[in-house]
């Protein structure tokens, strides 16, 4: 398996420039950067300091991620239950024929 092509992209987060090296698309990286930048700016308006804003933004992002992960797992569990029920019904139907 070959190594994925990596690109370097310069981004700006809360007025500071960073150079990222990634195998993701530029569009995806910019979406992530804009999301993080907005979260930090929201917190900076409340706290006034970049470090506090970054920490609070990280906590908010982690909270959103964990909630989505739990929701994702609940959906998977529900789908597995439905798949099992459908499989049982199909097998029961085939057994009656």
C-alpha positions as CSV (number, residue, x, y, z in Angstrom):
1,X,0.0,0.0,0.0
2,X,1.5,3.3,-1.1
3,X,1.8,6.4,1.1
4,X,-0.9,9.0,0.6
5,X,0.1,12.2,-1.1
6,X,0.6,15.0,1.4
7,X,0.1,18.7,0.8
8,X,1.3,21.7,2.7
9,X,-1.3,24.5,3.3
10,X,-0.9,27.8,5.2
11,X,-3.8,28.6,7.4
12,X,-4.7,31.4,9.8
13,X,-6.3,30.7,13.1
14,X,-7.1,33.7,15.3
15,X,-4.6,35.9,13.6
16,X,-1.7,33.4,13.7
17,X,-0.4,31.6,10.6
18,X,0.2,27.9,10.7
19,X,1.6,25.6,8.0
20,X,-0.2,22.2,8.0
21,X,1.0,19.1,6.2
22,X,-1.9,16.8,5.4
23,X,-3.3,14.1,3.1
24,X,-6.8,15.6,3.4
25,X,-8.2,17.9,0.7
26,X,-7.7,21.6,0.9
27,X,-11.4,22.1,1.1
28,X,-11.7,19.8,4.1
29,X,-8.8,21.4,5.9
30,X,-10.3,24.9,5.4
31,X,-13.6,23.7,6.8
32,X,-11.9,22.4,9.9
33,X,-9.7,25.5,10.2
34,X,-12.7,27.8,9.9
35,X,-14.7,25.8,12.5
36,X,-11.8,25.9,15.0
37,X,-11.1,29.6,14.3
38,X,-14.8,30.4,14.9
39,X,-15.0,28.4,18.1
40,X,-11.9,30.1,19.5
41,X,-13.1,33.5,18.5
42,X,-16.5,32.9,20.2
43,X,-14.6,32.0,23.4
44,X,-12.1,34.8,23.1
45,X,-15.0,37.3,23.0
46,X,-16.0,36.0,26.4
47,X,-12.6,35.4,28.0
48,X,-10.4,38.0,26.4
49,X,-7.3,35.7,26.3
50,X,-6.3,33.4,23.5
51,X,-5.1,30.5,25.7
52,X,-8.3,30.4,27.7
53,X,-10.3,30.7,24.5
54,X,-8.4,27.8,22.9
55,X,-8.9,25.6,26.0
56,X,-12.7,26.4,26.1
57,X,-13.0,25.9,22.4
58,X,-11.3,22.6,22.7
59,X,-13.7,21.6,25.4
60,X,-16.7,22.6,23.3
61,X,-15.4,20.7,20.3
62,X,-14.7,17.6,22.4
63,X,-18.2,17.8,23.9
64,X,-19.7,18.0,20.4
65,X,-17.6,15.1,19.2
66,X,-18.4,12.9,22.1
67,X,-22.2,13.6,21.8
68,X,-22.0,12.8,18.1
69,X,-20.0,9.6,18.7
70,X,-22.6,8.4,21.2
71,X,-25.4,9.3,18.8
72,X,-23.6,7.4,16.0
73,X,-23.2,4.3,18.2
74,X,-26.8,4.4,19.2
75,X,-27.8,4.6,15.5
76,X,-25.5,1.7,14.7
77,X,-27.0,-0.4,17.6
78,X,-30.5,0.4,16.3
79,X,-29.6,-0.6,12.8
80,X,-28.0,-3.9,14.0
81,X,-31.2,-4.7,15.9
82,X,-33.4,-4.0,12.9
83,X,-31.0,-6.1,10.7
84,X,-31.3,-9.0,13.1
85,X,-35.1,-8.7,13.2
86,X,-35.3,-8.7,9.4
87,X,-32.9,-11.6,9.1
88,X,-35.0,-13.6,11.6
89,X,-38.2,-12.8,9.7
90,X,-36.7,-13.8,6.4
91,X,-35.3,-17.0,7.9
92,X,-38.7,-17.8,9.5
93,X,-40.5,-17.1,6.2
94,X,-38.1,-19.4,4.3
95,X,-38.6,-22.1,6.9
96,X,-42.3,-22.0,6.4
97,X,-42.0,-22.7,2.7
